[in-house]
């Protein structure tokens, strides 16, 4: 079901609850998927659609087919995600968020991260990510922990 996007920064700053193994989150997964496809974003977390759970859905573009004019995507869920390693900080010039439409912020992120999480089958995963995939996952891990992009604003030294 397509849900409304939460824009209340007070609600978004509340850390989400961990998902317990075996907990039924099927409806949250469906709502994340349907809402993200409708909004045409790259990723969405459960707290952005009214669920206080550590779940995110990523839909990352991987390849564009010039002949068919279609983009291929890598789709996956991050449940109880945790960044365990990060390297190479960078300045991201136009980070955006579906909860703050029309706003872009210069943020500090990392080119390379290692993340542990559960997939939609509650299987433990460890993934090394870099570039756009790493940036997206950092943004969604922040959502799961009640951190918004304004909290990652780049600060000059």
VMD Tcl script that builds the backbone (N, CA, C; Angstrom):
set m [mol new atoms 471]
animate dup $m
set s [atomselect $m all]
$s set {name element resname resid chain x y z} {
  {N N UNK 1 A 0.843 -1.175 0.000}
  {CA C UNK 1 A 0.000 0.000 0.000}
  {C C UNK 1 A 0.895 1.247 0.000}
  {N N UNK 2 A 0.511 2.223 -0.758}
  {CA C UNK 2 A 1.265 3.477 -0.806}
  {C C UNK 2 A 0.904 4.311 0.424}
  {N N UNK 3 A 1.930 4.708 1.163}
  {CA C UNK 3 A 1.745 5.471 2.390}
  {C C UNK 3 A 2.214 6.906 2.196}
  {N N UNK 4 A 1.714 7.788 3.043}
  {CA C UNK 4 A 2.168 9.183 3.039}
  {C C UNK 4 A 3.563 9.248 3.651}
  {N N UNK 5 A 4.377 10.163 3.144}
  {CA C UNK 5 A 5.731 10.349 3.650}
  {C C UNK 5 A 5.691 11.252 4.894}
  {N N UNK 6 A 6.328 10.800 5.958}
  {CA C UNK 6 A 6.416 11.573 7.195}
  {C C UNK 6 A 7.394 12.735 6.977}
  {N N UNK 7 A 6.955 13.943 7.307}
  {CA C UNK 7 A 7.808 15.126 7.163}
  {C C UNK 7 A 8.106 15.786 8.511}
  {N N UNK 8 A 7.534 15.271 9.578}
  {CA C UNK 8 A 7.717 15.829 10.917}
  {C C UNK 8 A 9.104 15.442 11.436}
  {N N UNK 9 A 9.994 16.434 11.550}
  {CA C UNK 9 A 11.377 16.173 11.936}
  {C C UNK 9 A 11.485 15.607 13.354}
  {N N UNK 10 A 10.555 15.959 14.237}
  {CA C UNK 10 A 10.567 15.422 15.599}
  {C C UNK 10 A 10.334 13.908 15.555}
  {N N UNK 11 A 9.390 13.470 14.741}
  {CA C UNK 11 A 9.122 12.038 14.597}
  {C C UNK 11 A 10.301 11.312 13.951}
  {N N UNK 12 A 10.893 11.938 12.940}
  {CA C UNK 12 A 12.006 11.308 12.225}
  {C C UNK 12 A 13.267 11.212 13.078}
  {N N UNK 13 A 13.373 12.048 14.098}
  {CA C UNK 13 A 14.558 12.017 14.973}
  {C C UNK 13 A 14.444 10.981 16.093}
  {N N UNK 14 A 13.348 10.274 16.175}
  {CA C UNK 14 A 13.194 9.218 17.181}
  {C C UNK 14 A 13.888 7.953 16.662}
  {N N UNK 15 A 14.856 7.415 17.416}
  {CA C UNK 15 A 15.488 6.162 16.983}
  {C C UNK 15 A 14.434 5.053 16.862}
  {N N UNK 16 A 14.563 4.250 15.834}
  {CA C UNK 16 A 13.603 3.178 15.584}
  {C C UNK 16 A 13.894 1.957 16.455}
  {N N UNK 17 A 12.885 1.139 16.639}
  {CA C UNK 17 A 13.014 -0.099 17.401}
  {C C UNK 17 A 13.585 -1.200 16.513}
  {N N UNK 18 A 14.434 -2.020 17.093}
  {CA C UNK 18 A 14.988 -3.158 16.357}
  {C C UNK 18 A 13.875 -4.148 16.037}
  {N N UNK 19 A 14.015 -4.821 14.918}
  {CA C UNK 19 A 13.091 -5.880 14.533}
  {C C UNK 19 A 13.595 -7.165 15.190}
  {N N UNK 20 A 12.701 -7.856 15.859}
  {CA C UNK 20 A 13.070 -9.120 16.506}
  {C C UNK 20 A 12.978 -10.260 15.489}
  {N N UNK 21 A 13.890 -11.231 15.600}
  {CA C UNK 21 A 13.857 -12.381 14.678}
  {C C UNK 21 A 12.488 -13.039 14.758}
  {N N UNK 22 A 11.920 -13.312 13.593}
  {CA C UNK 22 A 10.616 -13.951 13.528}
  {C C UNK 22 A 9.438 -12.987 13.579}
  {N N UNK 23 A 9.696 -11.721 13.875}
  {CA C UNK 23 A 8.622 -10.723 13.927}
  {C C UNK 23 A 8.014 -10.574 12.531}
  {N N UNK 24 A 6.704 -10.449 12.480}
  {CA C UNK 24 A 6.031 -10.327 11.191}
  {C C UNK 24 A 6.097 -8.873 10.718}
  {N N UNK 25 A 6.927 -8.639 9.702}
  {CA C UNK 25 A 7.078 -7.292 9.146}
  {C C UNK 25 A 6.678 -7.254 7.671}
  {N N UNK 26 A 5.968 -8.275 7.230}
  {CA C UNK 26 A 5.611 -8.390 5.810}
  {C C UNK 26 A 4.891 -7.145 5.289}
  {N N UNK 27 A 3.961 -6.602 6.072}
  {CA C UNK 27 A 3.217 -5.429 5.604}
  {C C UNK 27 A 4.126 -4.216 5.479}
  {N N UNK 28 A 5.071 -4.069 6.391}
  {CA C UNK 28 A 6.012 -2.948 6.315}
  {C C UNK 28 A 6.849 -3.062 5.043}
  {N N UNK 29 A 7.304 -4.272 4.723}
  {CA C UNK 29 A 8.101 -4.476 3.512}
  {C C UNK 29 A 7.317 -4.104 2.262}
  {N N UNK 30 A 6.069 -4.534 2.200}
  {CA C UNK 30 A 5.211 -4.215 1.051}
  {C C UNK 30 A 4.989 -2.707 0.957}
  {N N UNK 31 A 4.692 -2.079 2.094}
  {CA C UNK 31 A 4.427 -0.634 2.094}
  {C C UNK 31 A 5.670 0.163 1.697}
  {N N UNK 32 A 6.843 -0.263 2.165}
  {CA C UNK 32 A 8.087 0.410 1.758}
  {C C UNK 32 A 8.290 0.295 0.253}
  {N N UNK 33 A 8.145 -0.904 -0.263}
  {CA C UNK 33 A 8.332 -1.155 -1.700}
  {C C UNK 33 A 7.360 -0.318 -2.531}
  {N N UNK 34 A 6.089 -0.420 -2.216}
  {CA C UNK 34 A 5.066 0.278 -3.009}
  {C C UNK 34 A 5.219 1.796 -2.937}
  {N N UNK 35 A 5.505 2.306 -1.756}
  {CA C UNK 35 A 5.635 3.751 -1.583}
  {C C UNK 35 A 6.872 4.271 -2.302}
  {N N UNK 36 A 7.997 3.563 -2.190}
  {CA C UNK 36 A 9.216 4.021 -2.860}
  {C C UNK 36 A 9.043 4.030 -4.373}
  {N N UNK 37 A 8.437 2.984 -4.925}
  {CA C UNK 37 A 8.226 2.966 -6.372}
  {C C UNK 37 A 7.320 4.118 -6.801}
  {N N UNK 38 A 6.311 4.416 -6.003}
  {CA C UNK 38 A 5.406 5.513 -6.306}
  {C C UNK 38 A 6.111 6.864 -6.253}
  {N N UNK 39 A 7.009 7.041 -5.292}
  {CA C UNK 39 A 7.703 8.320 -5.114}
  {C C UNK 39 A 8.939 8.450 -5.996}
  {N N UNK 40 A 9.347 7.340 -6.622}
  {CA C UNK 40 A 10.495 7.332 -7.535}
  {C C UNK 40 A 11.794 7.772 -6.853}
  {N N UNK 41 A 11.982 7.298 -5.626}
  {CA C UNK 41 A 13.213 7.597 -4.902}
  {C C UNK 41 A 14.190 6.444 -5.003}
  {N N UNK 42 A 15.313 6.597 -4.310}
  {CA C UNK 42 A 16.340 5.554 -4.288}
  {C C UNK 42 A 16.210 4.658 -3.064}
  {N N UNK 43 A 15.666 5.188 -1.995}
  {CA C UNK 43 A 15.555 4.408 -0.762}
  {C C UNK 43 A 14.532 5.046 0.165}
  {N N UNK 44 A 14.057 4.232 1.101}
  {CA C UNK 44 A 13.033 4.690 2.035}
  {C C UNK 44 A 13.128 3.844 3.295}
  {N N UNK 45 A 12.951 4.480 4.440}
  {CA C UNK 45 A 12.973 3.763 5.711}
  {C C UNK 45 A 11.588 3.756 6.341}
  {N N UNK 46 A 11.370 2.759 7.192}
  {CA C UNK 46 A 10.048 2.544 7.786}
  {C C UNK 46 A 9.537 3.757 8.550}
  {N N UNK 47 A 10.429 4.476 9.238}
  {CA C UNK 47 A 9.951 5.640 10.003}
  {C C UNK 47 A 9.464 6.761 9.086}
  {N N UNK 48 A 9.841 6.726 7.818}
  {CA C UNK 48 A 9.372 7.739 6.871}
  {C C UNK 48 A 7.945 7.475 6.403}
  {N N UNK 49 A 7.424 6.287 6.726}
  {CA C UNK 49 A 6.034 5.987 6.360}
  {C C UNK 49 A 5.215 5.577 7.587}
  {N N UNK 50 A 5.707 5.971 8.774}
  {CA C UNK 50 A 4.905 5.802 9.980}
  {C C UNK 50 A 5.140 4.554 10.806}
  {N N UNK 51 A 6.148 3.764 10.480}
  {CA C UNK 51 A 6.467 2.576 11.270}
  {C C UNK 51 A 7.765 2.820 12.036}
  {N N UNK 52 A 7.749 2.604 13.338}
  {CA C UNK 52 A 8.940 2.833 14.165}
  {C C UNK 52 A 9.789 1.563 14.233}
  {N N UNK 53 A 10.284 1.129 13.083}
  {CA C UNK 53 A 11.078 -0.096 12.996}
  {C C UNK 53 A 12.328 0.150 12.169}
  {N N UNK 54 A 13.403 -0.565 12.496}
  {CA C UNK 54 A 14.682 -0.439 11.787}
  {C C UNK 54 A 14.637 -1.264 10.497}
  {N N UNK 55 A 13.927 -0.726 9.509}
  {CA C UNK 55 A 13.805 -1.382 8.208}
  {C C UNK 55 A 13.927 -0.318 7.117}
  {N N UNK 56 A 14.709 -0.624 6.097}
  {CA C UNK 56 A 14.839 0.267 4.943}
  {C C UNK 56 A 14.761 -0.564 3.667}
  {N N UNK 57 A 14.311 0.074 2.604}
  {CA C UNK 57 A 14.271 -0.551 1.283}
  {C C UNK 57 A 15.113 0.292 0.341}
  {N N UNK 58 A 16.055 -0.366 -0.337}
  {CA C UNK 58 A 16.960 0.308 -1.270}
  {C C UNK 58 A 16.608 -0.139 -2.680}
  {N N UNK 59 A 16.562 0.810 -3.591}
  {CA C UNK 59 A 16.336 0.524 -5.012}
  {C C UNK 59 A 17.358 1.338 -5.787}
  {N N UNK 60 A 18.516 0.717 -5.973}
  {CA C UNK 60 A 19.658 1.423 -6.541}
  {C C UNK 60 A 19.805 1.148 -8.030}
  {N N UNK 61 A 19.904 2.203 -8.842}
  {CA C UNK 61 A 20.111 1.982 -10.280}
  {C C UNK 61 A 21.488 1.357 -10.525}
  {N N UNK 62 A 21.520 0.343 -11.396}
  {CA C UNK 62 A 22.784 -0.339 -11.680}
  {C C UNK 62 A 23.212 -0.230 -13.137}
  {N N UNK 63 A 22.238 -0.149 -14.044}
  {CA C UNK 63 A 22.582 -0.128 -15.466}
  {C C UNK 63 A 21.436 0.492 -16.263}
  {N N UNK 64 A 21.815 1.264 -17.273}
  {CA C UNK 64 A 20.821 1.855 -18.171}
  {C C UNK 64 A 20.968 1.224 -19.542}
  {N N UNK 65 A 19.870 0.718 -20.076}
  {CA C UNK 65 A 19.864 0.110 -21.402}
  {C C UNK 65 A 19.437 1.174 -22.417}
  {N N UNK 66 A 20.360 1.600 -23.266}
  {CA C UNK 66 A 20.066 2.658 -24.237}
  {C C UNK 66 A 19.023 2.234 -25.265}
  {N N UNK 67 A 19.027 0.958 -25.625}
  {CA C UNK 67 A 18.076 0.480 -26.628}
  {C C UNK 67 A 16.643 0.480 -26.114}
  {N N UNK 68 A 16.438 -0.054 -24.913}
  {CA C UNK 68 A 15.082 -0.123 -24.362}
  {C C UNK 68 A 14.721 1.121 -23.552}
  {N N UNK 69 A 15.743 1.949 -23.272}
  {CA C UNK 69 A 15.563 3.152 -22.460}
  {C C UNK 69 A 15.006 2.823 -21.076}
  {N N UNK 70 A 15.477 1.697 -20.536}
  {CA C UNK 70 A 15.049 1.276 -19.204}
  {C C UNK 70 A 16.255 1.130 -18.294}
  {N N UNK 71 A 16.041 1.428 -17.036}
  {CA C UNK 71 A 17.082 1.307 -16.027}
  {C C UNK 71 A 16.880 0.011 -15.254}
  {N N UNK 72 A 17.975 -0.696 -15.004}
  {CA C UNK 72 A 17.926 -1.887 -14.153}
  {C C UNK 72 A 18.276 -1.468 -12.739}
  {N N UNK 73 A 17.696 -2.156 -11.756}
  {CA C UNK 73 A 17.890 -1.800 -10.354}
  {C C UNK 73 A 18.301 -3.009 -9.528}
  {N N UNK 74 A 19.069 -2.743 -8.485}
  {CA C UNK 74 A 19.368 -3.718 -7.446}
  {C C UNK 74 A 18.479 -3.334 -6.275}
  {N N UNK 75 A 17.605 -4.242 -5.855}
  {CA C UNK 75 A 16.683 -3.960 -4.763}
  {C C UNK 75 A 16.990 -4.864 -3.579}
  {N N UNK 76 A 16.999 -4.273 -2.385}
  {CA C UNK 76 A 17.211 -5.079 -1.187}
  {C C UNK 76 A 16.719 -4.334 0.052}
  {N N UNK 77 A 16.474 -5.106 1.102}
  {CA C UNK 77 A 16.023 -4.563 2.378}
  {C C UNK 77 A 17.168 -4.589 3.372}
  {N N UNK 78 A 17.224 -3.572 4.212}
  {CA C UNK 78 A 18.163 -3.513 5.332}
  {C C UNK 78 A 17.333 -3.541 6.607}
  {N N UNK 79 A 17.478 -4.589 7.389}
  {CA C UNK 79 A 16.780 -4.693 8.670}
  {C C UNK 79 A 17.838 -4.666 9.772}
  {N N UNK 80 A 17.628 -3.805 10.766}
  {CA C UNK 80 A 18.574 -3.653 11.888}
  {C C UNK 80 A 19.993 -3.395 11.383}
  {N N UNK 81 A 20.120 -2.495 10.434}
  {CA C UNK 81 A 21.420 -2.223 9.806}
  {C C UNK 81 A 22.369 -1.511 10.757}
  {N N UNK 82 A 23.641 -1.855 10.623}
  {CA C UNK 82 A 24.674 -1.227 11.437}
  {C C UNK 82 A 25.942 -1.090 10.598}
  {N N UNK 83 A 26.478 0.126 10.559}
  {CA C UNK 83 A 27.746 0.359 9.866}
  {C C UNK 83 A 28.863 -0.033 10.820}
  {N N UNK 84 A 29.717 -0.969 10.377}
  {CA C UNK 84 A 30.788 -1.441 11.254}
  {C C UNK 84 A 32.165 -0.934 10.822}
  {N N UNK 85 A 32.220 -0.370 9.623}
  {CA C UNK 85 A 33.483 0.188 9.145}
  {C C UNK 85 A 33.169 1.263 8.114}
  {N N UNK 86 A 33.965 2.331 8.110}
  {CA C UNK 86 A 33.794 3.388 7.114}
  {C C UNK 86 A 35.144 4.015 6.826}
  {N N UNK 87 A 35.347 4.368 5.552}
  {CA C UNK 87 A 36.618 4.955 5.125}
  {C C UNK 87 A 36.390 6.009 4.055}
  {N N UNK 88 A 37.343 6.909 3.958}
  {CA C UNK 88 A 37.391 7.955 2.933}
  {C C UNK 88 A 36.206 8.918 3.003}
  {N N UNK 89 A 36.236 9.844 3.957}
  {CA C UNK 89 A 35.159 10.835 4.035}
  {C C UNK 89 A 35.165 11.756 2.820}
  {N N UNK 90 A 33.968 12.127 2.390}
  {CA C UNK 90 A 33.813 13.045 1.254}
  {C C UNK 90 A 32.704 14.045 1.554}
  {N N UNK 91 A 32.706 15.100 0.772}
  {CA C UNK 91 A 31.645 16.101 0.823}
  {C C UNK 91 A 30.648 15.757 -0.280}
  {N N UNK 92 A 29.389 15.507 0.096}
  {CA C UNK 92 A 28.319 15.238 -0.872}
  {C C UNK 92 A 27.567 16.549 -1.065}
  {N N UNK 93 A 27.527 17.031 -2.300}
  {CA C UNK 93 A 27.012 18.382 -2.540}
  {C C UNK 93 A 25.495 18.523 -2.511}
  {N N UNK 94 A 24.758 17.518 -2.915}
  {CA C UNK 94 A 23.305 17.676 -3.019}
  {C C UNK 94 A 22.548 16.483 -2.452}
  {N N UNK 95 A 22.799 16.122 -1.203}
  {CA C UNK 95 A 22.048 15.002 -0.629}
  {C C UNK 95 A 20.616 15.439 -0.393}
  {N N UNK 96 A 19.696 14.545 -0.738}
  {CA C UNK 96 A 18.272 14.845 -0.599}
  {C C UNK 96 A 17.575 13.726 0.154}
  {N N UNK 97 A 16.354 14.012 0.584}
  {CA C UNK 97 A 15.566 13.053 1.349}
  {C C UNK 97 A 14.096 13.215 0.964}
  {N N UNK 98 A 13.397 12.098 0.807}
  {CA C UNK 98 A 11.975 12.162 0.447}
  {C C UNK 98 A 11.142 12.872 1.524}
  {N N UNK 99 A 11.622 12.884 2.758}
  {CA C UNK 99 A 10.879 13.551 3.832}
  {C C UNK 99 A 11.006 15.077 3.780}
  {N N UNK 100 A 12.002 15.568 3.061}
  {CA C UNK 100 A 12.229 17.012 2.974}
  {C C UNK 100 A 12.297 17.411 1.502}
  {N N UNK 101 A 11.201 17.278 0.830}
  {CA C UNK 101 A 11.109 17.515 -0.611}
  {C C UNK 101 A 11.619 18.903 -0.992}
  {N N UNK 102 A 12.446 18.939 -2.031}
  {CA C UNK 102 A 12.944 20.195 -2.551}
  {C C UNK 102 A 14.141 20.757 -1.807}
  {N N UNK 103 A 14.618 20.072 -0.785}
  {CA C UNK 103 A 15.755 20.541 0.005}
  {C C UNK 103 A 16.967 19.672 -0.306}
  {N N UNK 104 A 18.113 20.316 -0.513}
  {CA C UNK 104 A 19.352 19.551 -0.646}
  {C C UNK 104 A 20.370 20.134 0.325}
  {N N UNK 105 A 21.190 19.241 0.880}
  {CA C UNK 105 A 22.132 19.619 1.921}
  {C C UNK 105 A 23.523 19.110 1.544}
  {N N UNK 106 A 24.536 19.901 1.848}
  {CA C UNK 106 A 25.919 19.438 1.688}
  {C C UNK 106 A 26.239 18.630 2.945}
  {N N UNK 107 A 26.545 17.336 2.759}
  {CA C UNK 107 A 26.773 16.449 3.892}
  {C C UNK 107 A 28.161 15.822 3.861}
  {N N UNK 108 A 28.536 15.261 4.995}
  {CA C UNK 108 A 29.761 14.472 5.094}
  {C C UNK 108 A 29.347 13.003 5.096}
  {N N UNK 109 A 29.874 12.255 4.153}
  {CA C UNK 109 A 29.610 10.811 4.047}
  {C C UNK 109 A 30.933 10.110 3.773}
  {N N UNK 110 A 30.862 8.813 3.593}
  {CA C UNK 110 A 32.056 8.013 3.336}
  {C C UNK 110 A 31.894 7.234 2.035}
  {N N UNK 111 A 32.990 7.120 1.288}
  {CA C UNK 111 A 32.980 6.414 -0.002}
  {C C UNK 111 A 32.817 4.909 0.193}
  {N N UNK 112 A 33.372 4.391 1.291}
  {CA C UNK 112 A 33.389 2.951 1.522}
  {C C UNK 112 A 32.834 2.648 2.905}
  {N N UNK 113 A 31.895 1.690 2.987}
  {CA C UNK 113 A 31.372 1.242 4.279}
  {C C UNK 113 A 31.201 -0.272 4.269}
  {N N UNK 114 A 31.247 -0.838 5.451}
  {CA C UNK 114 A 30.878 -2.238 5.660}
  {C C UNK 114 A 29.669 -2.218 6.583}
  {N N UNK 115 A 28.613 -2.924 6.174}
  {CA C UNK 115 A 27.348 -2.905 6.899}
  {C C UNK 115 A 26.935 -4.333 7.252}
  {N N UNK 116 A 26.435 -4.508 8.462}
  {CA C UNK 116 A 25.785 -5.769 8.824}
  {C C UNK 116 A 24.288 -5.493 8.919}
  {N N UNK 117 A 23.496 -6.466 8.524}
  {CA C UNK 117 A 22.046 -6.302 8.547}
  {C C UNK 117 A 21.381 -7.656 8.352}
  {N N UNK 118 A 20.079 -7.678 8.518}
  {CA C UNK 118 A 19.272 -8.846 8.178}
  {C C UNK 118 A 18.553 -8.533 6.876}
  {N N UNK 119 A 18.438 -9.536 6.003}
  {CA C UNK 119 A 17.631 -9.338 4.799}
  {C C UNK 119 A 16.172 -9.665 5.114}
  {N N UNK 120 A 15.316 -9.638 4.101}
  {CA C UNK 120 A 13.879 -9.855 4.328}
  {C C UNK 120 A 13.556 -11.270 4.805}
  {N N UNK 121 A 14.522 -12.198 4.670}
  {CA C UNK 121 A 14.332 -13.574 5.165}
  {C C UNK 121 A 14.957 -13.748 6.548}
  {N N UNK 122 A 15.365 -12.631 7.163}
  {CA C UNK 122 A 16.017 -12.604 8.472}
  {C C UNK 122 A 17.357 -13.342 8.460}
  {N N UNK 123 A 18.017 -13.356 7.305}
  {CA C UNK 123 A 19.345 -13.945 7.192}
  {C C UNK 123 A 20.371 -12.850 7.459}
  {N N UNK 124 A 21.364 -13.165 8.284}
  {CA C UNK 124 A 22.407 -12.194 8.590}
  {C C UNK 124 A 23.290 -11.964 7.372}
  {N N UNK 125 A 23.570 -10.699 7.108}
  {CA C UNK 125 A 24.359 -10.306 5.944}
  {C C UNK 125 A 25.459 -9.340 6.383}
  {N N UNK 126 A 26.587 -9.416 5.705}
  {CA C UNK 126 A 27.633 -8.411 5.838}
  {C C UNK 126 A 27.977 -7.997 4.418}
  {N N UNK 127 A 27.953 -6.715 4.156}
  {CA C UNK 127 A 28.198 -6.232 2.792}
  {C C UNK 127 A 29.185 -5.085 2.791}
  {N N UNK 128 A 30.104 -5.149 1.830}
  {CA C UNK 128 A 31.004 -4.024 1.583}
  {C C UNK 128 A 30.364 -3.197 0.480}
  {N N UNK 129 A 30.243 -1.917 0.717}
  {CA C UNK 129 A 29.589 -1.045 -0.249}
  {C C UNK 129 A 30.465 0.165 -0.512}
  {N N UNK 130 A 30.353 0.668 -1.734}
  {CA C UNK 130 A 31.118 1.876 -2.049}
  {C C UNK 130 A 30.316 2.767 -2.976}
  {N N UNK 131 A 30.781 3.992 -3.079}
  {CA C UNK 131 A 30.201 4.994 -3.959}
  {C C UNK 131 A 28.719 5.220 -3.647}
  {N N UNK 132 A 27.859 5.261 -4.673}
  {CA C UNK 132 A 26.446 5.591 -4.474}
  {C C UNK 132 A 25.759 4.629 -3.513}
  {N N UNK 133 A 26.034 3.345 -3.647}
  {CA C UNK 133 A 25.408 2.360 -2.762}
  {C C UNK 133 A 25.777 2.647 -1.294}
  {N N UNK 134 A 27.024 2.984 -1.036}
  {CA C UNK 134 A 27.461 3.316 0.325}
  {C C UNK 134 A 26.759 4.572 0.832}
  {N N UNK 135 A 26.635 5.574 -0.027}
  {CA C UNK 135 A 25.973 6.822 0.375}
  {C C UNK 135 A 24.505 6.582 0.730}
  {N N UNK 136 A 23.834 5.817 -0.106}
  {CA C UNK 136 A 22.418 5.525 0.142}
  {C C UNK 136 A 22.255 4.764 1.457}
  {N N UNK 137 A 23.080 3.768 1.665}
  {CA C UNK 137 A 22.963 2.960 2.882}
  {C C UNK 137 A 23.282 3.760 4.136}
  {N N UNK 138 A 24.233 4.684 4.062}
  {CA C UNK 138 A 24.513 5.544 5.214}
  {C C UNK 138 A 23.290 6.394 5.551}
  {N N UNK 139 A 22.653 6.933 4.526}
  {CA C UNK 139 A 21.464 7.760 4.719}
  {C C UNK 139 A 20.361 6.940 5.401}
  {N N UNK 140 A 20.151 5.698 4.932}
  {CA C UNK 140 A 19.083 4.862 5.497}
  {C C UNK 140 A 19.426 4.358 6.894}
  {N N UNK 141 A 20.700 4.040 7.150}
  {CA C UNK 141 A 21.115 3.669 8.513}
  {C C UNK 141 A 20.851 4.833 9.462}
  {N N UNK 142 A 21.116 6.047 8.995}
  {CA C UNK 142 A 20.816 7.221 9.810}
  {C C UNK 142 A 19.327 7.278 10.145}
  {N N UNK 143 A 18.470 7.068 9.166}
  {CA C UNK 143 A 17.023 7.080 9.431}
  {C C UNK 143 A 16.671 6.067 10.515}
  {N N UNK 144 A 17.249 4.880 10.430}
  {CA C UNK 144 A 16.946 3.843 11.422}
  {C C UNK 144 A 17.354 4.265 12.829}
  {N N UNK 145 A 18.328 5.165 12.920}
  {CA C UNK 145 A 18.832 5.619 14.210}
  {C C UNK 145 A 18.338 7.010 14.614}
  {N N UNK 146 A 17.370 7.535 13.879}
  {CA C UNK 146 A 16.792 8.830 14.232}
  {C C UNK 146 A 17.661 10.015 13.862}
  {N N UNK 147 A 18.507 9.838 12.855}
  {CA C UNK 147 A 19.387 10.909 12.395}
  {C C UNK 147 A 18.887 11.374 11.030}
  {N N UNK 148 A 18.738 12.675 10.857}
  {CA C UNK 148 A 18.284 13.219 9.566}
  {C C UNK 148 A 19.454 13.883 8.845}
  {N N UNK 149 A 19.296 14.132 7.556}
  {CA C UNK 149 A 20.425 14.645 6.774}
  {C C UNK 149 A 20.956 15.976 7.289}
  {N N UNK 150 A 20.133 16.781 7.950}
  {CA C UNK 150 A 20.616 18.046 8.516}
  {C C UNK 150 A 21.664 17.802 9.607}
  {N N UNK 151 A 21.573 16.650 10.263}
  {CA C UNK 151 A 22.537 16.299 11.310}
  {C C UNK 151 A 23.897 15.913 10.726}
  {N N UNK 152 A 23.966 15.660 9.436}
  {CA C UNK 152 A 25.217 15.288 8.754}
  {C C UNK 152 A 25.768 16.433 7.928}
  {N N UNK 153 A 25.248 17.625 8.147}
  {CA C UNK 153 A 25.674 18.790 7.370}
  {C C UNK 153 A 27.188 18.970 7.458}
  {N N UNK 154 A 27.801 19.234 6.306}
  {CA C UNK 154 A 29.245 19.449 6.230}
  {C C UNK 154 A 29.624 20.677 7.025}
  {N N UNK 155 A 30.644 20.533 7.852}
  {CA C UNK 155 A 31.130 21.671 8.639}
  {C C UNK 155 A 32.556 21.957 8.218}
  {N N UNK 156 A 32.824 23.199 7.871}
  {CA C UNK 156 A 34.190 23.586 7.475}
  {C C UNK 156 A 35.108 23.494 8.686}
  {N N UNK 157 A 36.356 23.108 8.416}
  {CA C UNK 157 A 37.339 22.972 9.518}
  {C C UNK 157 A 37.924 24.302 9.904}
}
mol reanalyze $m
mol bondsrecalc $m
mol representation Tube
mol addrep $m
